[in-house]
Amino acid sequence: MTRSGKTLVALFACACALAPVFGPASAGDFTDCVTDRLAIELGFPDRAIHYCSRALKLGYLTPNDIARVKATRGAAYQKKKERERATNDFESALAQQPESADILILRGVNFAQGKRWEAAIGSFSRALELEPTNTIAFYNRGLALLYRRDYVGAVADFDAAIRGIRAFTAAYYNRGLAHFYAGRPEPAIADFTEAIRLRPDFGEAFNNRAHAYEALGDKRRAAADIARAVQLRPDDPNILAKARDLKRSP
């Protein structure tokens, strides 16, 4: 087999799907590695780490190949919640490809999973400097801002994400949360309603819309939404507790 052929085999072997935990869509656009193998590797991060580590021992990988493999291994470490190892691989990958928005997003997600909100926001912001319309960067930065309680900034980023993907269920839902936590139940209800339209079995959206209706004093709609949430998520203790509270309230 030729050297280029071995390189392709190595990259094929170590490829794994790259998707942020906080939302749908591809965080890494490594289209040359996208095959049916990716779905398998998603469930087996240890295997992905093994393949990537073997690939890195090849002495003739290009800098771009090295960055791709290290980012992929970092994503596998991230899936295993080995955040320090994931960070090391992402930083090493960025040393090879410092202007890769995809790798910056992966690093940002890893920071966010470790509740390092400022670092996560910085990584997503840098990705947006490189790709100003990157929907996934906007969405993930919005989540980080939401957790940091910057509700105005979160809404702005979710707005941008929805402009990029009109049927972005998670963005509508999380924008609804940002509105609700900011004391704006009406737009929160509108966003939860759109999330439910896009995903009719979205139990958490029914639950949070019930909270918003209750904030407006509409106990009838709140009770109806909680009843539906209980149907969809009968084992969720928070939803069950809310259902009991509504039954007790006059």
C-alpha positions, 0 to 999 in steps of 0.5 A: 500500500502506498504512503498516501493510502496508509494515511487515508486508512489511518484517518478512516480508522480514527474518524469519529462523529463530532457533535456538541453535547449542548446541541445538534449539528456537526461541530467538526466538518471533517467530510473526508472521514464521514462514513458509516464507521462514524456511527459505530465510533460514536458509541465506542470512544475507547476504540476511536482513541486507540485508532487515533493514537495509532494514526499519530505514530505514523511519521508522514502525516501532514500537519492538517492530518495531525490536527484532524486526528488530534481533534477527533481523539479530543472529541473521543476523550470529551465523550469519556469526560476526560476533559484535561486530555481532551483539552490537550488534544484540542490545543495541540490540534489548534497549534497545527490549525489555529484558524479552525473554527471547528476545533475551536467549537469543540474546545469550547464545548469541552470547556462548557462541559467543565463549567468553564464558562468564560473560557468556553465563551472565548473559544466560541467567540474566536470561532465566530471571528473566523466564521461570523455566520457559524450557527453552531458557534452561536448556539453553543455560545448562547448556552454558555451565556445562558448558564452564566445568566447573561440572558440578553446575550443568550437571546441574541445568540439564539436569534442568530442560531435560528436565523441560520437554522429555521427549524432549530428546536433546541435554540427555540427552547433555550431562547424560551428559557432565557426569556423566562429567566429574564422575567419575560413569560410571553416571549418564553411561551412563544418559543416553547410553543414553537419548540413543541410544534417542531417536536410534539413529544418535547416533555421539557418544553411542555413543563417549562411552558407550564411554568410560564403560563403559571407566571401569567396566572393562567392555571388552566393552561399550566395544568394542561401542559403539566399533564402532558409533560407527565405523560411524556416524562412520567419518571421525571421527579421535577415534573411530577412535583410541579404537577402536585403543586398545581393540583394543590394550588387554588 
